Amino acid sequence: MHISKRAMEMNYSPIRKLIPLADDARKRGIKVYALNIGQPNIVTPDTFFTGLHNYSEKIVKYSDSRGIEKLIESFIESYKKNDTFFEKEDILITQGGSEAILFTLMAICNEGDNILVPEPFYSNYSSFCHFAGAEIVPIETKIENAFHLPKMEEIEKLITPKTRAILLSNPSNPTGTVYTKEEVLMIGEIAKKYDLYILADEVYKQFIYDATPYTSFTHIKDLEERVVLLDSISKHYSACGARIGLIASKNKELMAMILKFCQARLCVSTIEQHAAANLINTMESYVEDVREKYKNRRDLLFAYLDTMPEILCSKPAGSFYAFAKLPVDSAEKFARWLLKEYSYDNQTILIAPGPGFYQTEGKGEQEVRFSFCTSVDDIENAMIVLRRALKVYRKDVMGIEE
């Protein structure tokens, strides 16, 4: 039977593709510490479940394709607290942040157009661009520079008549980089000069550590028509499975076009929207407590990585990921070896190999993304396993005597 070229060319998730090997290891009785995925283990706020239980309609009806009004209003009020101001017509509710990115790309790209993205990047950006018929043009960033952006002229060299936007997550998944105000302003200048959109994926903006200064693209007044904010409750409120995200922009023409896609998929889950609308009543102490928990986990993970021989890792300023260069010949091979051949005290770890976050061939071969949104005990045990595993791997597989 026929399979489409689109499906054949689609990549499997580099974050999830090793899960079958992890499942096999667990069946063998091995404890697997999962540091591969950004699934928070912190309890979702009670306000979400209160909103869920308060849903009293006898028929679960379609909601407005834009999203239910009280949810949109709750987002407006939430953004006001951070000096970001939207009106109702500026917001569309989506099935998670993923649909927000996909619909935006579909609205601005024709077949063969391209999007500039700092590399390494969230692996599904590539999938969403593929759906939209667009291509990613990587902006090179380097681990030695904590993955900050290159100079303006280096980015300008990448722009062609087919370039439609610059897409970036800030704070970054997978690197934890928080872009400086100067970098944000630079991207803004490029967007104005070349008539580009800025697709601002800010789903991790609640998780910034050490009082690192943060500038949202929504705070730059003369970029209002160019900026498309992409957001989600998944990380902020530890509600990944609720699949509630949004697109927000002052560009009325663009939002009217994206609405067509929202109407085509009818609506976002009515009940989850009602539950999410009640999250506005979550105490600020919840977010502060969660941020402090992640900071402690970040500090623990980084302390281990920073003291292991020949590992290169900059301290993540935000999000809940660390991107590190390991002293191995292949991160992909090492990740598989951990699950198929290695255990210490009946334990091993599941990691996300670096090449899956790059488009450029040969990049990230020794790099790994670690997620620290798991328990302190799991992080500590996983790092003990990693330290021992690296010694064994380098000796037995790479033939290097320490």
Order of alpha helices (4+ residues) and beta strands (2+ residues): alpha-alpha-beta-alpha-alpha-beta-alpha-beta-alpha-beta-alpha-beta-alpha-beta-beta-beta-alpha-alpha-alpha-beta-beta-alpha-beta-beta-beta-alpha
